[in-house]
Amino acid sequence: MSHTEIPIDSPITRNSRPVPKKPAGKFHRARVWVTVMLMGLFLVTPFIKIGGHPFLMLNFIERKFIILGQIFWPQDTHLLIFLLLIFFVFVILFTVVFGRVWCGWACPQTLFMEMVFRKIEYLIEGNAAQQKRLKQQPWTNEKIIRKTAKHCIFILISLFVSNVVLAYVVSMDQLMAWYANPSVIPAGVFIFIFAFSSIFYLVFTVIREYACTVICPYGRLQGVLINKETIVVAYDKNRGEPRGKLSRDGNSGLGDCVDCTLCVQVCPTGIDIRNGTQLECVHCTACIDACDDVMLKIGKPKGLIRYDSLHGLSGGKKLRIDARIIAYSTVLALLVGAFLYLITSRKNTETTVVRATGQLYQELANGQISNLYNIQVVNKTYDTITVTLQLKDQNGLIIRPERLVIAGQSIAQDVMLIEIPAKDIKQMKTPIEIDVISNDKVIESVSTMFLAPVAKP
């Protein structure tokens, strides 16, 4: 095959904004299926319910979170922190072993950019060469129509995604109720949709790959996390160099790389993978597909660019379990264990008792000492519960409240008055415990301090 039979275009350099060629190949097809699955999950999840309650809801405004149908309140913040820690350690461990597979295959930035917005550009403006010509030509009717159509679709997608995200915040039921009666929609909802849609639109029309190469810190963590055993998208220099144009004698004395630059032209961040591992590489595999296609055309084995480790490229094994992998795995296992323990030991209520502001104690005529408190009980369940309060291991009475009725997913607050006989008080600050009882069962105990006059001799 002659050199002219291989499609050639001027290489994209880092100094110019890339307009990547349309990718194709087995890895791209696999990524399309992964994207369909993840996008479908993103769109369907707000409709999924467990026991009549959202599968996932992250209401940061009211500080109420529902995960797997279970409601979490600000008092459960430590559980959410554990979840975030587990996620970050998992990502770190995954990066140590498999590099930036997350970026290329699962990151929302990559999925929306490469599988939605760029696909629309290819459909409306044509391939990379056609897009470049359209950009350089004057504002003709054709250009105005194409650009307007593209950006109108981008705006509609941004508005649609912002509404899906809003469903994760307030629940799909609430969102549908608002649309059924627009007059009751809070002003904050319109502000959220406008702000989120604007940011989303700007990210995928203006910022684009800069979100990965400049803004996102994850790429810079590569230099710390990856090592010679990490699986990355890599170019096999031992096989490809010295590179040279394809000639009739079969590139005698040269490596397998024919310097067609297709691996550069399809790269969404505009890098040359032949220069080694770079922070801009998001492991999208477009260069692998492009190179494999060229290798098939010139009768060479595929895999000049492939998933491999630097150790593997030099002839060693692709993956070895080193100390870092063991350390991250141990930390991840401990975090998961701690999270499971906290989940299983989590109480259905969260009671807080604090002394009333500006109140000390009162000495009553009947020989009792009274203290005033503010009590708050959070009902973390979906059912209404009734609780009573009782002093534990301490003579005295809780005068009020007699009982508290707390609706599901809500908070009950009241003033609590406790009286204890003065003869039973031996010190100025006496620690006391209060049992919270529901259905004749102690569901929680809370501690506080009871103040009294200095103990008399």
C-alpha positions in Angstrom: 0.0 0.0 0.0 1.3 3.4 -0.9 1.7 6.3 1.4 -1.1 8.3 -0.3 -3.7 5.6 0.6 -3.5 6.6 4.3 -5.6 9.7 5.2 -3.2 12.5 6.2 -4.0 15.9 7.8 -1.9 18.5 9.5 -1.2 17.5 13.1 -2.9 19.2 15.9 -0.5 21.0 18.2 -0.9 22.0 21.8 -0.8 25.7 20.7 -4.1 25.4 18.7 -7.5 24.4 19.9 -8.1 20.8 18.7 -10.8 19.9 16.3 -10.5 16.2 16.5 -11.3 13.8 13.7 -14.4 11.7 14.2 -13.3 8.6 16.2 -14.2 5.1 15.1 -13.2 1.6 16.2 -13.9 -1.2 18.7 -12.9 0.9 21.7 -15.1 3.8 20.6 -18.0 1.4 20.1 -17.5 0.1 23.6 -17.4 3.6 25.0 -20.7 4.4 23.2 -22.3 1.4 25.0 -20.9 2.4 28.3 -22.2 6.0 27.8 -25.6 4.7 26.9 -25.7 2.7 30.1 -24.5 5.5 32.3 -26.6 8.2 30.7 -29.6 5.9 31.0 -28.9 5.4 34.6 -28.6 9.2 35.1 -31.9 9.8 33.4 -33.8 6.9 35.0 -32.6 7.1 38.6 -34.9 10.1 39.6 -37.9 7.9 38.7 -36.8 4.9 40.8 -38.3 4.6 44.2 -37.8 2.2 47.2 -40.8 1.8 49.4 -42.4 4.8 47.8 -39.4 7.0 48.4 -36.7 8.3 46.0 -33.8 6.0 45.4 -31.4 9.0 45.5 -32.1 12.6 46.5 -29.4 15.1 47.5 -31.3 18.1 48.9 -28.5 20.4 49.9 -30.9 23.3 50.5 -32.8 21.5 53.3 -29.8 19.4 54.2 -31.8 16.2 53.6 -30.3 13.3 51.7 -31.9 10.1 50.6 -29.6 7.3 49.5 -30.9 3.8 48.5 -34.3 4.9 49.9 -32.8 5.8 53.4 -33.0 9.3 54.6 -30.0 11.1 56.1 -30.0 14.4 58.0 -27.3 16.9 58.9 -26.8 14.7 62.1 -25.6 12.0 59.7 -23.0 14.1 58.1 -20.2 11.8 59.3 -21.8 9.0 57.1 -21.8 11.2 54.0 -18.1 12.1 54.8 -17.3 8.4 54.9 -19.0 7.9 51.6 -17.0 10.7 50.0 -13.8 9.3 51.5 -14.6 5.8 50.2 -15.2 7.3 46.8 -12.0 9.3 46.7 -9.9 6.4 48.0 -11.5 4.1 45.4 -10.7 6.6 42.6 -7.1 6.8 43.9 -6.7 3.1 44.0 -8.3 2.7 40.6 -5.9 5.3 39.2 -2.9 3.6 40.8 -3.9 0.4 39.0 -5.6 1.5 35.8 -4.6 5.1 35.3 -7.3 7.6 34.1 -9.9 5.0 33.0 -12.4 7.0 35.0 -11.7 10.1 32.8 -12.1 8.4 29.5 -15.0 6.0 30.3 -17.1 7.4 33.1 -16.4 11.1 33.8 -19.5 13.2 33.0 -17.3 15.8 31.4 -16.0 13.3 28.9 -19.3 11.6 28.3 -21.2 14.7 27.5 -18.4 16.3 25.6 -17.4 13.4 23.3 -20.6 11.4 23.2 -23.2 14.2 23.1 -22.0 17.6 22.1 -19.3 16.5 19.7 -21.6 14.0 18.1 -24.1 16.8 17.4 -21.3 18.9 15.9 -20.3 16.1 13.6 -24.0 15.8 12.6 -24.6 19.5 11.9 -21.2 20.9 10.9 -19.5 17.8 9.4 -16.2 16.2 10.1 -13.1 17.9 11.4 -12.0 19.3 8.0 -15.5 20.6 7.3 -15.7 22.2 10.7 -12.4 24.0 10.1 -13.6 25.3 6.8 -16.9 26.5 8.3 -15.1 28.3 11.0 -12.9 30.2 8.5 -15.6 31.1 6.0 -17.5 34.4 6.3 -20.9 34.5 7.9 -23.1 33.2 5.1 -26.6 32.0 5.4 -25.4 28.4 5.6 -23.0 29.2 8.4 -25.6 31.2 10.4 -28.1 28.4 10.1 -25.7 25.6 11.1 -24.3 27.6 14.1 -27.7 28.7 15.2 -29.1 25.2 15.0 -26.2 23.7 16.9 -26.3 26.2 19.7 -30.1 26.0 20.1 -29.8 22.3 20.5 -26.9 22.8 23.0 -29.2 25.2 25.0 -32.0 22.8 25.0 -29.7 20.0 26.3 -28.4 22.3 29.0 -31.9 23.1 30.1 -32.9 19.5 30.1 -29.9 18.3 32.1 -30.5 21.1 34.6 -34.0 19.8 35.2 -32.7 16.3 35.7 -30.2 17.5 38.2 -32.9 19.5 40.0 -34.9 16.2 40.2 -32.0 14.8 42.2 -32.3 17.8 44.6 -36.0 18.1 45.2 -37.3 14.7 43.9 -39.0 13.9 40.7 -42.5 14.0 42.4 -41.9 17.6 43.6 -40.6 18.6 40.1 -43.6 17.2 38.4 -45.9 18.9 40.9 -44.3 22.3 40.1 -44.7 21.8 36.4 -48.3 20.8 36.9 -48.8 24.2 38.7 -46.1 26.6 37.6 -47.5 29.5 39.7 -46.2 27.9 42.9 -42.6 27.4 41.6 -40.2 29.2 44.0 -38.0 31.9 42.5 -35.0 30.0 43.7 -35.8 27.2 41.2 -35.7 29.5 38.2 -32.4 30.9 39.5 -31.0 27.4 39.9 -32.1 26.3 36.4 -30.7 29.5 34.8 -27.4 29.3 36.7 -26.8 25.6 36.1 -27.9 25.7 32.5 -25.5 28.6 31.8 -22.6 27.0 33.4 -23.3 23.7 31.7 -23.6 25.4 28.3 -20.4 27.4 28.8 -18.4 24.3 29.9 -19.3 22.4 26.7 -19.2 25.2 24.2 -16.4 27.4 25.4 -14.3 25.7 28.1 -14.5 22.2 26.7 -11.2 20.3 26.9 -9.7 23.0 29.2 -12.0 21.6 31.9 -9.8 18.5 31.8 -6.4 20.0 31.0 -6.5 23.2 33.1 -9.3 23.2 35.6 -9.6 19.6 36.9 -6.9 18.8 39.4 -7.2 15.0 38.8 -4.9 15.1 35.8 -2.1 16.6 37.8 -2.5 13.9 40.4 -1.4 11.4 37.8 2.2 12.3 38.4 1.8 11.3 42.1 -0.4 8.3 41.7 0.8 6.4 38.6 4.0 4.3 38.5 5.6 1.9 36.1 3.0 -0.8 36.8 0.0 1.4 36.2 -2.1 0.5 33.1 -2.1 3.5 30.8 -2.7 4.3 27.2 0.8 4.1 25.9 2.8 4.2 22.7 5.3 1.3 22.2 8.5 3.2 21.3 10.5 0.0 21.1 8.3 -1.2 18.3 7.4 2.1 16.7 10.8 3.9 16.5 12.4 5.2 14.5 9.3 6.3 12.8 9.1 7.2 9.1 6.7 7.6 6.2 5.5 4.4 4.5 7.6 3.6 1.5 7.4 0.9 -1.3 10.2 -1.1 0.3 8.0 -1.6 3.5 9.8 0.9 5.7 13.1 -1.1 5.7 15.1 -0.2 8.8 12.3 1.8 10.4 9.8 1.1 13.1 6.1 0.3 12.6 5.0 3.9 13.2 4.5 5.5 9.7 4.2 9.0 11.2 0.7 9.5 9.8 -0.3 11.7 12.9 -3.8 10.2 13.0 -3.3 9.5 16.7 -2.8 13.2 17.2 -5.6 14.2 14.9 -8.3 12.2 16.8 -7.1 13.3 20.2 -9.7 15.5 21.9 -7.1 17.3 23.9 -4.6 17.7 21.0 -1.6 15.8 22.5 0.8 13.4 20.8 0.7 10.1 22.7 4.0 9.2 21.1 5.7 11.7 23.5 4.8 9.5 26.5 2.3 9.8 29.3 0.9 13.3 29.7 -1.5 14.9 32.1 -3.8 15.9 29.2 -4.4 12.3 28.2 -7.8 11.2 29.4 -7.5 7.6 28.2 -10.3 8.0 25.7 -8.7 5.4 23.4 -9.3 7.3 20.2 -5.6 7.1 19.4 -5.7 3.3 19.9 -8.5 2.9 17.4 -6.9 5.2 14.8 -3.5 3.5 15.1 -5.0 -0.1 15.0 -6.8 0.9 11.8 -3.6 2.1 10.2 -1.7 -1.0 11.3 -4.3 -3.2 9.6 -4.0 -1.2 6.4 -0.2 -1.6 6.2 -0.2 -5.2 7.3 1.3 -4.7 10.7 0.1 -6.2 14.0 -2.3 -4.0 16.1 -1.3 -2.6 19.5 1.4 -0.1 18.6 -0.6 2.2 20.9 -2.4 0.1 23.5 -3.4 -0.2 27.1 -0.2 -1.3 28.9 2.1 -0.3 31.7 5.6 1.2 31.3 6.9 -2.0 32.9 4.9 -4.0 30.4 6.2 -2.0 27.4 9.7 -2.8 28.5 9.0 -6.6 28.5 7.9 -7.1 32.1 4.5 -8.0 33.6 1.7 -5.5 33.2 0.7 -5.4 36.8 2.4 -6.1 40.1 0.8 -5.7 43.6 3.1 -3.2 45.2 3.1 -1.5 48.6 1.0 1.4 47.4 -1.8 -0.8 46.1 -1.8 -2.8 49.4 -1.9 0.4 51.4 -4.7 2.0 49.5 -6.7 -1.3 49.5 -6.3 -1.6 53.3 -7.5 2.0 53.8 -10.4 1.4 51.5 -11.4 -1.8 53.3 -11.2 0.0 56.7 -13.4 2.8 55.5 -15.9 0.5 54.0 -16.0 -1.5 57.3 -16.4 1.6 59.4 -19.2 2.8 57.1 -21.1 -0.5 57.3 -20.8 -0.4 61.1 -22.1 3.2 61.3 -25.0 2.4 59.0 -26.0 -0.7 61.0 -25.8 1.1 64.3 -27.5 4.2 63.1 -30.5 5.3 65.2 -33.9 6.2 63.8 -34.0 9.4 66.0 -31.4 12.0 66.9 -32.2 13.9 70.1 -30.4 17.0 71.2 -30.8 18.6 74.7 -29.3 22.0 75.5 -29.8 24.4 78.4 -32.3 27.2 77.8 -30.4 30.5 77.0 -29.9 32.7 80.1 -31.5 30.2 82.5 -29.6 28.7 85.5 -31.9 26.9 88.0 -34.8 27.6 90.3 -35.3 26.6 93.9 -38.9 25.6 94.4 -40.9 25.8 97.7 -41.5 22.1 97.7 -37.7 21.4 98.0 -37.2 20.7 94.3 -34.6 22.2 92.0 -35.8 22.9 88.4 -33.8 23.3 85.2 -35.1 24.5 81.8 -33.9 23.0 78.5 -34.6 23.1 74.8 -35.1 19.7 73.3 -35.0 18.7 69.6 -35.9 15.3 68.2 -35.2 14.4 64.6 -37.3 11.6 63.1 -35.1 10.0 60.5 -37.8 7.6 59.4 -40.7 8.1 57.1 -43.3 7.2 59.7 -44.8 9.3 62.5 -43.6 8.3 66.0 -44.6 9.3 69.5 -41.9 9.5 72.2 -41.9 10.0 75.9 -39.0 11.2 78.1 -37.8 9.7 81.3 -34.8 10.3 83.7 -32.4 7.4 83.8 -30.9 6.3 87.2 -31.9 9.6 88.8 -34.7 10.6 91.2 -36.8 13.4 89.7 -39.4 14.1 87.1 -39.6 15.5 83.6 -42.5 17.9 84.0 -42.8 18.7 80.3 -43.3 17.7 77.7 -45.4 14.7 78.5 -44.8 13.4 75.0 -43.6 14.5 71.6 -45.3 13.5 68.3 -42.8 13.7 65.4 -44.0 13.3 61.8 -41.8 11.3 59.4 -38.8 13.1 58.0 -39.3 16.1 60.3 -38.0 17.7 63.5 -39.9 18.3 66.8 -38.8 21.0 69.2 -40.1 21.9 72.7 -39.1 23.3 76.1 -38.2 20.6 78.6 -38.6 21.2 82.4 -36.8 18.8 84.8 -37.3 18.8 88.6 -35.0 16.9 91.0 -35.2 16.9 94.8 -32.6 19.2 96.3 -31.6 16.5 98.8 -30.4 14.3 96.0 -28.1 16.9 94.5 -24.5 16.6 95.8 -22.7 19.0 93.4 -23.2 22.1 91.4 -23.2 20.2 88.0 -24.8 16.8 88.0 -24.6 14.7 84.9 -28.0 13.2 84.1 -29.2 10.9 81.3 -32.6 11.0 79.6 -34.1 8.0 77.9 -36.2 8.6 74.8 -38.9 5.9 74.8 -41.2 4.8 71.9 -43.6 1.9 72.0 -42.3 1.1 75.6 -38.8 0.7 74.2 -35.8 2.9 74.9 -34.6 4.0 71.4 -32.0 6.5 72.5 -30.3 8.0 75.5 -29.0 11.6 75.7 -26.8 13.2 78.3 -26.8 16.7 79.8 -25.9 18.7 82.9 -28.3 19.6 85.8 -27.3 22.8 87.6 -28.1 23.4 91.3 -26.9 25.5 94.2 -23.6 24.7 95.8 -24.1 21.5 97.8 -24.9 22.2 101.5 -22.9 20.4 104.2 
